[in-house]
Amino acid sequence: MTAKDNPNPFQDGSHSLAVGDDASDSPCIGVCTTLYDEICQGCGRTLSEVSNWVFLSQEEKDQVWKRIRADGTAMRFQRQIKENN
């Protein structure tokens, strides 16, 4: 679906968990998994960050976003790379 097909850009699916876009408040992409450590492989956040996300200040959230973007290994970022190629 394109913006032309749907006049309301907030209903075009681009801000969904499946897309994992940068406009989301949360880095969550709905793939919550850890493998012998405290880091979610889907979004790159620690278990504490995931559990407490709604309680973090915007500054704290921005720091988490900065860290997980710099790391870039979470599935969230791998999906974006694939979609852009």
Secondary structure, 3 states (H helix, E strand, C coil): CCCCCCCCHHHCCCCCCCCCCCCCCCCCCCCCCCCCCCECCCCCCEHHHHHHHHHCCHHHHHHHHHHHHHHCCCHHHHHHHHHHC
